[in-house]
Amino acid sequence: MSQYIGIIGGSGLYDMEEFQLEEERQIETPFGMPSDPLRIGKLAGVPVVFLARHGAGHRYSPSEINYRANIWAFKKVGVKAIFSVSAVGSLRQEIVPGHMVIVDQFIDRTRERPSTFFEKGIVGHVSLAHPVSGYLRKILIAACQKIGAECHQKGTYVCMEGPQFSTIAESNFYRQLGADVIGMTNLQEAKLAREAEIDYATLALSTDYDCWHPEHDHVTTEQVIATLNKNIANAQKILVSAVQAFDFDQKLESEGVLKSAVMTKRELISKDVIQRLEPIIGKYFKD
């Protein structure tokens, strides 16, 4: 099977001059349809798969995104690692709008979003102590430094439900929790990628100060989009550098995490369950 780097983000990322589209593939999964067709091709000569997280034209809210279908489809076509690009609000004075943050931890404040493949006949528990790939983070940090982008080399991302922005009380609460940035999407991606044995990293683009900052206590969509558009040019350059630095022969941290994660007895796991999760667990359940 061919191997790819997955990139999750918006249209500003897959409309790059360095990207050569080879095919668009719509993949039906046991969990429904992904947000958009997978755009398969090469970025600066490196095989990649792009996915618009919210669908073309930004059709799906953070709570409506079919995260399981997105990650399952990536695994099915041979994605080995994911660079996720995401707009975030800053919860720290030093993370100025326009800066990049290479996230290393997450806090989950979402509700009732499907966040696992292991259900309905199979139970699995993977470690999420270190939810982000150290190898991919190093690549992103080096890529930021290469282009001279202002980059914070670590940060905790609190994932809220949305689609509304925070209240001031919530924003200050998240700061007390130790969070550095706030967003609405990356936590489920990180959890599911780990279960699928795909390395994952987030390039967070700071767009605003959320609403905790006394001089920025009213976040608007226009403000977020304006700053995000300025960040996209840097994000494009960072991704080109990052995919070129990726070594497909590198042993990744997520490889083999399912070997001891499945708790359900083998004889109790039905063929339907194995078929549903075949791209993810199939290699462990060969007859």
C-alpha positions as CSV (number, residue, x, y, z in Angstrom):
1,M,0.0,0.0,0.0
2,S,1.2,3.5,-0.7
3,Q,2.0,5.7,2.2
4,Y,1.1,9.3,2.7
5,I,1.3,12.3,5.0
6,G,-2.2,13.5,5.9
7,I,-2.9,17.2,6.2
8,I,-6.1,18.4,7.8
9,G,-7.1,22.1,7.4
10,G,-8.9,24.5,5.1
11,S,-8.9,25.3,1.4
12,G,-6.0,27.8,1.9
13,L,-3.8,24.8,2.5
14,Y,-4.6,22.6,-0.5
15,D,-4.7,25.4,-3.0
16,M,-0.9,25.7,-3.0
17,E,1.3,26.0,-6.0
18,E,3.5,23.2,-4.8
19,F,0.5,20.8,-4.6
20,Q,-0.1,18.6,-7.5
21,L,-3.6,17.0,-7.4
22,E,-3.6,13.4,-8.7
23,E,-7.2,12.4,-7.7
24,E,-10.1,13.2,-5.5
25,R,-11.4,10.2,-3.7
26,Q,-14.8,10.0,-1.9
27,I,-14.6,7.2,0.7
28,E,-17.6,5.7,2.4
29,T,-16.8,4.5,5.9
30,P,-18.7,2.4,8.5
31,F,-19.1,5.7,10.4
32,G,-20.5,7.6,7.5
33,M,-18.9,10.0,5.0
34,P,-15.8,12.1,5.7
35,S,-16.1,15.9,5.7
36,D,-15.0,16.1,2.1
37,P,-13.4,14.0,-0.6
38,L,-9.8,13.2,0.0
39,R,-7.5,15.2,-2.2
40,I,-4.6,12.9,-3.0
41,G,-1.4,14.1,-4.7
42,K,2.1,15.4,-4.0
43,L,3.2,18.5,-2.1
44,A,6.7,19.6,-3.1
45,G,7.1,16.0,-4.5
46,V,6.0,14.3,-1.2
47,P,2.9,12.1,-1.3
48,V,0.1,13.7,0.8
49,V,-3.6,13.5,1.4
50,F,-5.5,16.7,2.1
51,L,-8.9,16.9,3.9
52,A,-11.0,20.0,4.5
53,R,-12.0,19.5,8.1
54,H,-15.2,21.5,7.9
55,G,-16.0,20.5,4.3
56,A,-15.6,22.7,1.3
57,G,-17.2,26.1,2.0
58,H,-17.0,25.4,5.8
59,R,-20.3,23.5,6.0
60,Y,-19.9,21.6,9.2
61,S,-19.6,23.1,12.7
62,P,-17.0,21.6,15.1
63,S,-19.7,19.4,16.8
64,E,-21.0,18.2,13.4
65,I,-17.6,17.0,12.0
66,N,-17.5,13.3,11.4
67,Y,-14.1,12.8,13.1
68,R,-14.2,9.0,13.0
69,A,-15.0,8.9,9.3
70,N,-12.2,11.4,8.6
71,I,-9.5,9.4,10.4
72,W,-10.8,6.0,9.2
73,A,-10.6,7.2,5.6
74,F,-7.0,8.4,6.2
75,K,-6.0,5.1,7.6
76,K,-7.7,3.2,4.7
77,V,-5.7,5.0,2.0
78,G,-2.4,4.7,3.9
79,V,-1.8,7.9,5.8
80,K,1.1,7.3,8.3
81,A,1.2,10.7,10.0
82,I,-1.1,13.8,10.2
83,F,-0.2,17.5,10.4
84,S,-3.3,19.2,11.6
85,V,-3.6,23.0,11.0
86,S,-6.0,24.8,13.2
87,A,-7.0,28.4,14.2
88,V,-7.0,28.9,18.0
89,G,-7.6,31.6,20.5
90,S,-4.6,32.6,22.7
91,L,-5.0,32.3,26.5
92,R,-1.5,33.8,27.2
93,Q,-0.2,37.3,26.8
94,E,3.0,36.1,25.1
95,I,1.1,34.1,22.5
96,V,0.3,37.1,20.3
97,P,-2.3,36.8,17.5
98,G,-0.3,35.8,14.4
99,H,2.1,33.5,16.4
100,M,2.3,29.7,15.8
101,V,2.0,27.2,18.7
102,I,3.3,23.6,18.4
103,V,0.8,22.0,20.8
104,D,2.0,19.1,23.1
105,Q,-1.0,18.6,25.4
106,F,-4.8,18.7,25.3
107,I,-7.7,19.3,27.8
108,D,-11.1,17.9,26.7
109,R,-14.1,20.2,27.4
110,T,-16.4,18.8,24.7
111,R,-19.6,16.8,25.4
112,E,-21.0,13.7,23.7
113,R,-18.7,13.7,20.7
114,P,-17.7,10.2,19.5
115,S,-14.0,10.0,20.3
116,T,-13.2,6.3,19.9
117,F,-13.4,3.5,17.4
118,F,-13.7,0.9,20.2
119,E,-17.4,0.3,20.9
120,K,-20.3,-2.0,20.1
121,G,-18.5,-5.3,20.6
122,I,-14.9,-4.3,21.2
123,V,-13.2,-2.4,24.0
124,G,-9.7,-0.9,23.7
125,H,-7.7,1.5,25.9
126,V,-4.7,3.3,24.4
127,S,-2.4,5.6,26.3
128,L,-2.9,9.3,25.7
129,A,-0.4,10.6,28.2
130,H,1.5,12.1,25.3
131,P,-1.2,12.8,22.7
132,V,1.1,14.4,20.2
133,S,4.0,12.9,18.3
134,G,7.3,14.2,19.5
135,Y,8.9,13.4,16.1
136,L,6.3,15.5,14.2
137,R,6.5,18.3,16.7
138,K,10.3,18.5,16.1
139,I,9.7,18.7,12.4
140,L,7.1,21.5,12.8
141,I,9.4,23.5,15.2
142,A,12.3,23.2,12.7
143,A,10.0,24.3,9.8
144,C,8.9,27.4,11.8
145,Q,12.4,28.3,12.5
146,K,13.5,27.8,8.9
147,I,11.0,30.4,7.6
148,G,11.4,32.7,10.6
149,A,7.9,32.3,11.9
150,E,7.2,33.3,15.6
151,C,6.8,29.9,17.2
152,H,6.0,28.7,20.7
153,Q,7.5,25.2,21.0
154,K,4.8,23.8,23.3
155,G,1.4,24.6,24.6
156,T,-1.8,23.0,26.0
157,Y,-4.8,23.2,23.8
158,V,-8.2,23.2,25.5
159,C,-10.9,21.8,23.2
160,M,-14.3,23.3,23.8
161,E,-17.6,22.4,22.3
162,G,-18.6,25.6,20.4
163,P,-19.7,26.8,18.0
164,Q,-20.0,29.9,20.2
165,F,-16.9,31.5,21.6
166,S,-16.2,31.4,25.3
167,T,-17.7,33.6,28.0
168,I,-15.2,35.7,30.0
169,A,-15.7,33.4,33.0
170,E,-14.9,30.3,30.9
171,S,-11.9,31.9,29.3
172,N,-10.4,32.8,32.7
173,F,-11.3,29.3,34.0
174,Y,-9.3,27.7,31.1
175,R,-6.4,30.0,31.9
176,Q,-6.5,28.7,35.5
177,L,-6.5,25.2,34.2
178,G,-3.1,25.9,32.6
179,A,-4.3,25.9,29.0
180,D,-2.4,28.1,26.5
181,V,-4.7,28.1,23.5
182,I,-8.3,27.3,22.9
183,G,-10.0,25.6,19.9
184,M,-12.9,23.4,18.9
185,T,-11.6,20.5,16.8
186,N,-8.2,18.9,17.5
187,L,-8.9,16.8,20.5
188,Q,-11.0,14.2,18.7
189,E,-8.5,14.1,15.9
190,A,-5.7,13.4,18.3
191,K,-7.6,10.6,20.1
192,L,-8.7,8.8,17.0
193,A,-5.4,9.1,15.3
194,R,-3.7,7.4,18.2
195,E,-6.3,4.6,18.1
196,A,-5.6,4.2,14.4
197,E,-1.8,4.1,15.0
198,I,-1.3,7.3,13.0
199,D,1.2,9.9,14.4
200,Y,-0.5,13.3,14.9
201,A,0.7,16.9,15.5
202,T,-1.1,20.3,15.6
203,L,0.2,23.5,14.0
204,A,-2.0,26.0,15.9
205,L,-2.4,29.4,14.4
206,S,-3.2,32.1,17.0
207,T,-5.9,34.4,15.7
208,D,-7.1,36.3,18.8
209,Y,-6.9,36.7,22.6
210,D,-10.2,34.9,23.2
211,C,-12.1,37.2,25.5
212,W,-10.1,37.1,28.8
213,H,-7.8,39.9,27.7
214,P,-9.2,43.3,28.9
215,E,-8.4,44.9,25.5
216,H,-9.9,42.0,23.5
217,D,-13.0,41.0,25.4
218,H,-15.2,40.6,22.3
219,V,-14.1,38.0,19.7
220,T,-15.6,38.4,16.3
221,T,-15.5,36.0,13.3
222,E,-14.2,38.9,11.1
223,Q,-11.2,39.4,13.5
224,V,-10.4,35.7,13.5
225,I,-10.6,35.3,9.7
226,A,-8.5,38.4,9.1
227,T,-5.7,37.2,11.3
228,L,-6.0,33.6,10.0
229,N,-5.6,34.8,6.4
230,K,-2.4,36.5,7.3
231,N,-1.2,33.2,9.0
232,I,-2.0,31.0,6.0
233,A,1.0,32.1,3.9
234,N,3.3,31.1,6.8
235,A,1.4,27.9,7.4
236,Q,1.8,26.9,3.7
237,K,5.6,27.4,3.9
238,I,5.8,25.5,7.2
239,L,3.9,22.5,5.7
240,V,6.1,22.3,2.6
241,S,9.2,22.3,4.8
242,A,7.6,19.8,7.2
243,V,6.6,17.2,4.6
244,Q,10.0,17.4,3.0
245,A,11.7,16.7,6.3
246,F,9.4,13.7,7.1
247,D,11.1,10.3,6.9
248,F,8.7,7.5,5.8
249,D,11.1,4.9,7.2
250,Q,11.1,6.5,10.7
251,K,9.5,4.2,13.3
252,L,6.7,6.4,14.7
253,E,5.4,6.6,18.3
254,S,1.9,5.3,17.5
255,E,3.1,2.1,15.8
256,G,2.0,-0.9,17.7
257,V,0.0,0.9,20.4
258,L,-2.9,-1.5,19.8
259,K,-0.9,-4.7,20.5
260,S,-2.0,-4.7,24.1
261,A,-4.8,-2.2,24.0
262,V,-7.8,-4.4,23.1
263,M,-9.4,-5.8,26.3
264,T,-12.1,-7.9,24.7
265,K,-11.4,-11.6,24.4
266,R,-10.6,-12.6,20.8
267,E,-13.4,-15.2,20.6
268,L,-16.0,-12.6,21.6
269,I,-15.1,-10.2,18.8
270,S,-17.4,-10.8,15.9
271,K,-16.4,-10.8,12.2
272,D,-18.6,-7.7,11.7
273,V,-16.6,-5.8,14.3
274,I,-13.3,-6.8,12.7
275,Q,-14.6,-5.9,9.3
276,R,-15.8,-2.5,10.5
277,L,-12.4,-1.7,12.0
278,E,-10.3,-3.6,9.4
279,P,-8.0,-0.8,8.4
280,I,-7.2,-0.2,12.1
281,I,-7.1,-3.6,13.8
282,G,-7.1,-6.0,10.8
283,K,-3.4,-6.8,11.1
284,Y,-3.9,-8.0,14.7
285,F,-6.8,-10.3,13.8
286,K,-5.5,-12.3,10.9
287,D,-7.0,-15.8,10.8
